[in-house]
Amino acid sequence: GYEEFTYAQQALQLKAFDYLLKPVDSSHLLQKVKEAVDEWEKIAEKEKKISNSMPILEQKFFQKLMQNGDDRLDIEKGLADLGIHVEGKLYSILLVNFLYHSEEHSLAIREKLLDVSLNFFQKGKFHVLHVDSNEFAILLSFEDDDRKKGDYAREIYDCLKVQETVTITVGRTYANLFEIGQSFLEARMAMDMRHIMGTGELFSIEDTVFPDVKSVDSFQKLEDRLMSHIK
């Protein structure tokens, strides 16, 4: 009847492992508890493996962004595969590069990035992703304008520079999610200019030696322009 359905529904909502009929046999109860613990340990181990693999998956995502160049990578699907669903009307990327010491050190920097981000954005409006062992990308989304992006980047820089040698670069803001790849490539180009612009600084693509660049067709073209400038 309806009452039994309600009980079953509540059990599913509470993620019940199994059920026992009264009167409860103690040995049967103990067996069910052991089975539940085994199941929980399997789930916890699976979640741990997924969590440990996320930095590698995130790095592969950005590697694909750089390799695809002109060809549009399915950004939305790529992010969804990482468990990221972005909402907003405007999108941009920041890169944070630092001197790597250890995995614990990298995790500590990530925690600081998350803390600062929460002071500026609601959850879901920012995502801190691994680009490399010594570099994070921060994916930002905005509803109406990106005016606080500059203050946000400055706050991160001021927070980290006290104890770290950190370089932060900022890509432009775009109105389409698929263009987040372009913003990333701009921030990447600016980051590759840090030995000219200054390691341990904060700057955007507009601050580089190529202020006339209005679009980025491919990472290879950016590298070619960079190399020709150095030569």
Disulfide bonds with the S-S distance in Angstrom:
none
